[in-house]
Each structure stands twice: as structure tokens, then as C-alpha cells.
């Protein structure tokens, strides 16, 4: 059949309503192709959407912004909550008492139950994991900060230049630590505060913390009490403030353990302990007789191997048998007593008991640290290297003191040098109302020297390094500071409770991303 004839037949079939099978197959194939194109287009489109979702998920945007806690109607993200979580956990996990807490850095915190020691030290009364504890602590601190920020805003408490300086300084510190760790600031933040932390979130949270801190301190600073209120408080709580001065000889009444030839500890027998107790009693009674005959306790103690002499000054009541006798209101200067405590004995001579009348002091200092952490302690030259480092730091301190002397040589100019050079964060190097033994030994001895006068300067060495000292003046008696602080703490606690008691706190789904 010719082509023209075949075409004429197809036209006649079409005109009669009959469809050409060939055309039908062509249409079916075309339809299949269109369906295939649509199907693969949908699959590809779905793949792109899934890939985009995975990328977004892996970026942490969803987790970071998920609501973890809602406080007083305001939502806080997982990243914001993680700041507080890690602030608490870092201080404990990396603290010097981590071993006592039983924390194991190799085990996830949500798989570690707090041990009895940890619960005792943290005040926890129920069983929980460390993860739960840190989350609870985070929520508590967030609630406190939120309440203080809300109150600050209501009082039109402005974000000051000093606060901005502290915020900037905090970020500078982060940047420095990151650099020292060989990390970018971004990576360091994630390592310290969780994988969802960013610079903007960090600064925002720290800003709120600074506002809360300054507003809180402002409230405390503005609390005032009259002399009558202070005296009345002391009178009602004298036993909490009184300190005692006395001497005693302690006679040890139990035998010491020994070590056998294999290095094993051998505990004393009952007979040995009984003999030690009898020896302690005999020495104590003989010592009392010698004291009554006119000898001094420190001299007497030197004659006994089982005796130790002590001369406590300004100690508080610890509630043990020794303190109970010393703090008895009936005590008079010169009272002496032989006290038994189990198998041990105390020969005690009482001198005085009362409030701490000595004056606290105000002092400024510039700390030049001696950081020997980079020195090799196993090196043969370690001691020489340490001496060289100390000499270098002492020279720095001497140079700063000379700079002060060559300048205005005033308290104000010293404060300026402290802000410029000191490795201690105290503003202007100032510490106010310092009490006995608040500072390290050399520092404490210098500021409480009876000869100390306002404007005195010197260089003092301590375990921290070298301190360029400036003595400001004497302040209130210590007992008065104690009474004011006790009143202030009670009022501050009541105020804080009033700010937080009606605030609602609920957890959101984002809490699972915290930690």
C-alpha cells in the first residue's frame, strides 16, 4: 500500500470515530513520559527539600532556637539556657573538688547519678543525674537574672559605661583564652558553652547577667542601718559573732599505726591503744600540776612526745567539747581545765571571749603574678629558672612603684596604675573592709602591722607573686561589719525572694538540646 493510500485510510478511520492503534500507542508513550518527568521532578524536588532540611538541622538553627525554658512569659532558647548550664557544669567538672563529686568526664552527665558526697556538698536531697542538677541550677539562675532585669527595667536602671566596659572585657578575655588554646573565638565558645553557642547569643546573655549583677549590687549598697539597729542585732546574736582567745595542750591518746616489712599498714592493737590513752591521761594530769606550780603551757608541752601546744586567737565556736568549755559565759581570764575527749585530753587556759573589736582596713594593690606553669619542674635548671622569673617580676613591681613615686604619688594615681598594670581584677586595686586572714599571709601581715599608716607603700611577696601595696586607712570594727553584713544578707534574701516568688517557669521541648 502506498503511503498516500495509508494516510487516506487513517483519515477515513478517524472520521468514522475509530482511533488508529499506532496513534494510540504514541499518545500512551507520550503520557508515560510526562508522568515519568513529573515523578522524577517530584522526587528531585523532595530530595532538595530534605537536603536543605538536613543542612539546616546540622547547622543547629532549629536546636539553637528551640524554646528550652519559658520564664514569666518570655521564651529562652536552648543556646541561651546552655550558657547557664555550662557556667555551672564547667565550674564543678573542672573544679578542684571534681574528684570528691565523683564526676567522670568520659561518661555523659545524663548517665551519672550524683553520689552522696556530691548531694551533701550541693544541698541536694533527692536522687538525680548530674545533667538534671545542672539544668535545675541553670533554670534557677536564669529566673533570678530575669527577675532582676525586669526590676531594673522598671526602675529605669540604665546600661552604663562601666557595664559596657565589663561586657567588652569579658569578650576580650574569651578571645584571649581562645587564642591561648589555639582556637577561634567561635570554636572556643562552642567548646565552653555548647555547640549551639554564638558570639551574639553569648554577648546578649552576658549583658543580661551584668545588668542583673549591677542592679543587685546597687540594692545592697543602698541598704543602711543605724547604730541602734546594729547593736541590737549583735545583742540578739552575740554567740554568732563572739570569738575566743586561749591556749591549750593536746595530748594524743591513741597509738599510731605502723608499717610492716612489706609496706603494709598495721593498725595498733587494743592493748597499744589502751597504753596510749593511759599515757595521755598521765601526761595531762602531770602537766596540770606543773602549770599550777607556775610553768607555762608551751614550755610544758615540749617535754611530751604525745603533746601539741596551740594558742588560738579569735576562734569561733565549733561546738566541740573544747569550744563548749571556752565559750561558756561563766569563763574568766585565767580559768584552766583538764578536758577529756574520748581517749584524748586537753589542758586549756582561757584568756578572753567577745566580739572582734579590731578595725578592718581598706587597701589598694597592684598584682604582678609569677606564673611558673610554663617551667619544667623536672629540669635541672628549674630552681634557677624560677628565681630568674621571680627576679623579673619583682623588677616589674619595683618599676611600677617608682613610676607612682615619680608621678603625682596620690591614692588616685595609684588606682590608675592598678587599672593599667594589675593582674587582679579589682577596680583601682581596691579592697575595702578587709578582715584578719582574708588575704594570703604576706599580704595580711603587711596590712595589719600595728605601725601601718595611711599612704604607706611597699612591695610584698606572696604565693601569687609581687604586690605593690598602698595602705588607704582603717575602717569599721570587724564585729560591726559582721553585724551589718548579716542584716544586709537577710534583707537581700527577702528582696530577691519577693522578686522571684510569683514568676512561672516551664520547660520547653528545646531543653533536650541543652547540655
Beta strands, then each sheet from edge to edge (+ up, - down):
strand 1: 67-71
strand 2: 74-77
strand 3: 243-251
strand 4: 258-259
strand 5: 265-266
strand 6: 307-310
strand 7: 313-315
strand 8: 336-341
strand 9: 344-354
strand 10: 359-369
strand 11: 430-434
strand 12: 457-462
strand 13: 465-477
strand 14: 505-507
sheet 1: 2+ 1- 14+
sheet 2: 6+ 3- 7+
sheet 3: 6+ 3- 9+ 8-
sheet 4: 4+ 5-
sheet 5: 11+ 10- 13+ 12-
end
